[in-house]
């Protein structure tokens, strides 16, 4: 039992006045939170007067103020999990490089211990509870990471990564809407077919080279003025962020009926069409006069 208590005393250090009298090369004592505390000299004398062994009965839980040497030594006594947490937070704060390990972490711990020792100068009765971990946490908060270690994934802001555990979670919206606008131009072959069909129906001939070019320019201008707008809505799994549904709606643009109407209007706006139309009307009237109306039911 005595050996165990001696080990605890070496590991945790003492608290109170007994600890403050310990020689140290650091500016002051270092606060390491709450934990097992060895009895002070006065308390130990009281226990002995009562016939009790201070190494067995004197330990309690309290604020631990230890020398810098004891605090530095403690780094090597941490569990693997505690050391890994410290290294992860140190990387997150930027105080050690991303590929840093135990050597860099130990060097940082010594620096933090020295900084923490300035808050409790040797001989001072005013104890300030600022530990090396508290100083490290201040750098972690400045890095924009939440208290639990969560930070935005720089590769995708819809996710967060826990820099301590490596866990990744979705924090984006359930529904996302994206709107794309594009101009869909008719290919030359289709444009030529549209113009030819309109000229054949209304003029009884194929369009000339100049007429094809004029229609192509008019068609391009009409399609540019009426772009196609496509709105796509995706639904995401609120846990994994995976897409579980998609709906797309298109609007605008110039459909086939609109293109056909444009081709017909280009023909009807020519002087030749007016002449042809007048001649066709006169011819139909003459036939009506000569042959009369057909007899129905004959």
Buried (B, 14 or more C-beta within 10 A) or exposed (E): EEEEBEEBBEBBBBBBEBBBEBEBEBBBBBBBEEBBBBBBEEBBEBBEEEEEEBBEEBBEEEBBBBBBBBBBBBBEEBEEEEBBBBBBBBBBBEBBEEEBEEEBBBEBBBEBBBBBBEBBEBEEEEBBBBBBBBBBBEBBEEBEBEEEBBBBBEEEEEBBBBBBEEEBEBEBEEEEEEEEEEBEBBEEEEBBEBBBBBBEEBBEEEBEEEBBEBBBEBBBEBBEEBBBBBBBBBBBEEEEBEEEEEEEEEEEBBEEEBBBBBBBEBBEEBEEBEEBEEEEEEEEEEEEEEEEEEEEEE
